[in-house]
Amino acid sequence: MNAPYTAIRKIFFTAATLLLIASPTLAGSLEPTGLQDGQLLQKNQAEFRIGFSYADDMRNQFQSEDRDRRVMEVPSLTLNLGLAERVEAQLQYSYLHLRENGQGDKWGSGDVTLGLKVRLWQESLRLPAIALRLATKLPNADNEDDFGTDEADIFIDALFTRNYPLFSLYVNAGVAILGDPRPGNDGQDDVWRYGVGVRIPVLQDTMDALISIEGMEGDDSVNNRGALRAGVQTQVGPFTWDLGGSIGYVSKSEDWSLRTGLTVPFDLPSDW
């Protein structure tokens, strides 16, 4: 078995056992990682993030050849809405700048992803916070220009969060159904998605460090991905600024990436 995946599985199951020990806090953004919190925004609370990112040699899904694909999100936009006590809505969109071998600079729309998080269990002494996330990536990005696959994808993830006095632990596990854009392939690739990470306070109420291991593995190895991500979050008045990067440990993942963004919290109307 591939050594990186063996190590990841050991880390994943070790983290799963740690989930069963509490010190509850409110939900929060886990940027600049790609993890999702098992806790939800409170009802009528919301947050908007504007971000920028660069990824070096990041292959498109179902792309077997290495085109030295370099992608910038300028910007990426995320909107999270606490619609009810047990429901959070999510909207993500990015506008892209693309460079790859043999082609000049290209600008174009990325994908829109619509998501819904549903609370299954509030964190207690015995169990972590547990939520289910259902999301759909709409086929907005042009496949011919290599901005995306121009296919709809579906994501189903279980999200777990356990808060300890000195750190918080996050585990994400789920599946994705990826539409296949290759000519003559009318099917799909079903992949397993995983993520394990921690948030560690560095300066009380001011700065947190975040570290995660994230990836996916499917029947078609062309879509196998894996990256180690790390970064910090800093409170700037009412706003949260995040900065981080990643290093890919699976051959078709990005070589490295940088990511930053500013999250603005706000309240929804009470009669929303």
N, C-alpha and C positions, 0 to 999 in steps of 0.2 A: 504494500500500500504506500501511496505517496507520503513521504515523511512529514511535509508541512501539514497535510490534512490529519495525520495521526496526532500530531501535537495539538492542533486546533481542537480536535474532538476531546482530548484530555482536558484542555483548558475549559471547554464548554461544559463538560459534565462536572468538573470541580466547582465551577461557578454555580451550576444548578443546585449542588448540595448546600452551598453557602446561602442560597436564597431562603432556606428553611431555618433561619435564626431570628430590633425594630426601632425605630426612631423616626417617625413619619415626617415628611416635608411635602411641600406643594410641588406640582408638576413644573418642569422647566425645560427649556430648549437644551438639547445635547450637542448643538453645533460647537465646534467644527467637525465632530464625528457624524456618521450617518445613522446613528442609533436613534430609536424612538423610546420615549419614557413610558413605562407601564402606568404612570399616573396621568391624569387628565387636567387640563385647565379647568378652573372653577367656572360655574355657570355665569354667563355674561362677561367673562374676561376674554381677552384676545391679545394676540401679538403678531406683529408684522416684521419680517426680516428682509433687508436688502443686502445682498452679498455679491462677492466676486470670487472667481476661482480660476486656477490654471492647472491643467493635467498634461503631463508629458508622456507621449507614446501610449495614449489611452485608446485601445481598439473599440470600435463599435461592436454591438452585439452581432453575433453570427459572422464576424469578420475574421477569416482564417489567416489572411496575409498581413504582414507587418508593413503599414504605410507610414510609419513614424507620425501618427496622428496626434496633433497637439490642439487641445480644446480649451477655450476660455469662456466662462459664463460672465457676460457683461450686460446686465446683471443677472443674478438669480433672485427670484422673489418667492417668499413663503408667507402664507397667511393661515393662522390657526385660530379657530373660533370655538369658545366654550358655549355650545348651544343648549346643553341641559346638564343635569347633575351627572349623567352617565354617558354623555355623547360629546365628542369633539370633532369638528369638521376641519379639513386641511386642503389647502390649494397651493400647488407649487408650479412655477414656470421659470424658464430661463431663455435668454437670448444669447446666441452663440457666435463666437469667432473661431474659425477652423483653419488650420494649416496641415497639409500632408504632402508626401512626396509627389513631385510632378505637377502640383497645382499651386496656384497663388492663394492669397487671402480670400476667405469667403465669410460672409455674414448671413445669418438666418435664424429662424425661429427654432427653439428647442421644443420639448414636449410639455404638455400640461398634465399634471398628475392630480387627481381628485381622490381624497382619502377620508375615511371615517374611522375614528377610534371609539370603541365601546368599552366601558368599564365592566369587567366581570367580577372583580373582587377588590375591595379597598384593603390597603396594607393593614395587617394585624400582627399580634405577637406570634402567631403560628404560620401565617402565609404572607408572601410578598404581595405587592400590588400587581394585579393581573389585568391586562386589557387585550382586546382583539382589534387588529387594524385591517381594514379592507380598503384596497386602493386600486385605481385603474389609471394606467398611463394612456392618454389619448394619442392617436397617430398624427401629431402635428408636424414633427420634424421630418424633413425631406430625406428620403433614402438615397435618391440619385446623387444628391450633393453630399451624402455621408454625414448629415447632421443627426440622423436617427434611423430607425428601421421603418418608419411609416406604418407601423403595426400597433394594434392595441395590446397591452400587457395587463395582466391581473396579478395582484399581490395579496396574500393572506398571511398575516404574521401574528404570533402570540408574543406579547410584551410583558416582561417581568421586571419589577424594580424592588429592591430591598435597601433601606436606608439604615446605616450604622452610625454610631457617634463620630467616627473618624473618616468615613467614606460612604459612597453610595454605589451599589452594584446593579448593572443593567444586563439583561439577557434577552435577546430577540431571536426567535426561531420561526421559520415559516416556509412557504412555497411561493413560487412565481410561475405563471404560465406565460411564456414569451412567444409572441407571434413570429413566425419565420418569414423573412422578406426575400429569401433567395429564390431565384427563378426555378420553377418546377417543384418547389417545396411548399405545399399548402398546409403543412402541419404546424407543430409548435414544439417548443422545448420546455419541459417541466423541470425546474431546478429547485434545490433546497437552499434556503437563505439562512445565514447565521450571523450572530453578532454578540460579542461579550465585551463589556467595558466598565470602567470605574470613573467616578468623579471624586476628586480629592481637594478639599479646601487648602489653599496655599496661604492666603491672607484673609482673615476672618471677615465675612460679609463684603469682600472686595474682589478676590480672585480665586478661581478654581482651575485645577488642571484636569484634563480629560484624556483618557487613553482607551483605545478600543481595537479589537480585531474583528474584521467584517469580511464577508465574502459570500459566494454562492457556488454550488456544484451541481451539475446536471448530467444527463445521459450523453449529451453532445458536449465534448470537452472544449469546443470552441467558445462556450460561454462561461467556463470556469473562471472565477475571479477571487482575489483575496488581497487584502491590504491591511497594514498596521497604520492606525491613525492616532494622532496626538495633537493636543493644542491647549489653549487656555481661554477662559471667559473672564472678563473684567467688567465690573459695574462702573458705569460712567453716568452718575446721577440716576435717573430712572431707566436708562438704557443699558443694554448688555452688548459689549463688543467681544467678538470671538476671533481668534487667529490660530491656524494650525496647518498641518500638512499630513502627507501619507507617503508610504513606501509600499509598492506592490511586492508580494511574495509568491504570486502565481504568474506564470510566464505571460499570459495575455492581459494582465492587469496593468494599470499605469506604472511607469517607472517611478515617478514621484508626482506629487501635487501640492499646491498651496491653496488655502481657502481662508476667507475672512468675511465678516459681515457685522451688521448692527441690527439688533432686535429692539423694537419699540413696543412696549405693552400699552394697552388701552382698554377701556371698558365699553361694552356694548350697551345699547339702551335697555333699561330694565324690562321693557315690554317686548323685547326681541323674540 
